[in-house]
Amino acid sequence: GRAIATTGLYDLPVSETLWRLTDPGETAVDAGANLGHMTSILALRVGSNGNVWSFEPHPEIFAELRANVESWPIARCLGNIHLQPMALSDHSGTGWLTTEAHFAQNRGTAALVPSTATDSAIGENSHKFSVPLATLDEVLGEKQIVGMLKIDVEGHELGVLQGARRLLEAGKIRDIVFEDHAAFPTPTTEFLSARKYALFRIEKKFSSPVLASPEHASDSPAWVPPSYLATNNPTRARERMRPHGWQCLA
């Protein structure tokens, strides 16, 4: 709420990073789409010749995502949006999604848990239900090229990337924007580093986001989530992120 009150939208640095790094005609992926804010940015950027694959496993949230997408005007030349009521993971099948007692106040906190997790392990007031799982390798196929992959899946980021192993190792995913709340280096950042991706922390400054060393502690405001960029084209990313201003607000 504070972020929206002060900037007009949530997670301004990530919104701007997606806007600057995504190109017309590309394929983009939104893993953990929620109500569709980031999907809308990606759809505007890829344009009518591009594609956005939008994944959201929570059935109630997915219904609102679909309603939002259906309300967007076609005249804005949005990309082709492929809505997927499932979670991306390191395997296909069925998984368990949990929501805690405060979910009604923060509906972006649903998280996957291991199938072996007991009710006592996830908390007395938590709710657990089954959702379909898929891997990005299976959904997109080995020949698809992805310009931008955005991941915000409440701690399951590594699982999403492991399910895209073939695409990553073939260099078919250029840019990855993801949250990671653990101290650097993390299993997720090490997985990406092992596949030759350059890593940056996305920092919010007054006039624009900046790409900082991931080893340095964040000095962004407390309400800004800890987000990173992994890219196999760091020169392009630095050039795109250099100008001042917030282009996504236009």
Secondary structure, 3 states (H helix, E strand, C coil): CHHHHHHCCCCHHHHHHHHHHCCCCCEEEEECCCCCHHHHHHHHHHCCCCEEEEECCCHHHHHHHHHHHHHCCHHHCCCEEEEECCEECCCCEEEEEEECHHHHCCCCCCEEECCCCCHHHHCCCCEEEEEEEECHHHHHCCCCCEEEEEECCCCCHHHHHHCCHHHHHCCCEEEEEEECCCCCCCHHHHHHHCCCCEEEEEEECCCCEEEECCCCCCCCCCCCCCEEEEECCHHHHHHHHCCCCCHHHC
